[in-house]
Amino acid sequence: GALRLRTRAQASSAFEQALQMERAREAEQVHHTQESVARVMMELANTLADEQSRDDIAEVIVNHCINLLSAERATVFLADGDKLVAQTAVGLGGEILALPLKESSIAGYVVISRKPALVDDAYRDKRFDPTVDKRTGFRTRHMLCVPVVDHASNTTIGCLQVLNKRDEEGKVTDLHSFTRRDLGVAEAFSAVMAVALSHAQLQSDAFEHASRVHREAMHQASPAVRRPNRRSFSASAIDELISHDETRQTE
């Protein structure tokens, strides 16, 4: 009886010690992740400040997102009428990927509802469409998807979709999927991207407005201004014009 009690106490102590070590390891991982996210977000903000193209902004976001979340792939979808068009089409050989903007798809649901989606098994989710997987040979296992919302105009620009979480060895398995913490990081990426895309759109609109004003001004100008006289003058003709002007001034 005493031996059994001693064994139980030792087992309980060992379990408690292991639990504390696991909690400390998780806390260290959380702290490391938070520092990484903060550093990446600052780098991202500085980089995106110089970007004016939607494609360039999407590419920067996708590359950082894949690295920080240990993902196999990420895609930015932007709303275009009744479609969602991928700004990044990795693995599609340059083919443009477009999805219908409907709640029947995961990306469509996220954009319309403005709610994130965390999917542990894509093929068990009735909203998942395996068409792209079949066409490319890629296998989607797990997914997280967050809306990209421009809060200034209260419009949903699109969504950020991240596929297949890698484990510590860089492998993708059914046992290792995205977490709520990963979802929070993806939402931080989407917030930064929304600001960058809105800024790029404002710059594009300003450029188009300036170009339109210039065209209208040129159209309303006199023919002499719009079509300058390209005739070349000889030296004698120029001297004659100067002499004529001096005669007028002395009169």
Secondary structure, DSSP 8 states (H G I E B T S, - for coil): -HHHHHHHHHHHHHHHHHHHHHHHHHHHHHHHHHHHHHHHHHHHHHHHTT---HHHHHHHHHHHHHHHHTEEEEEEEEEETTEEEES--TTTTT---EEE-STTSHHHHHHHH---EEES-GGGSTT--THHHHHH------EEEEEEEETTTTEEEEEEEEEEE--TTS---TT----HHHHHHHHHHHHHHHHHHHHHHHHHHHHHHHHHHHHHHHHHS-HHHHS-------HHHHHHHHHHHHHHHH-
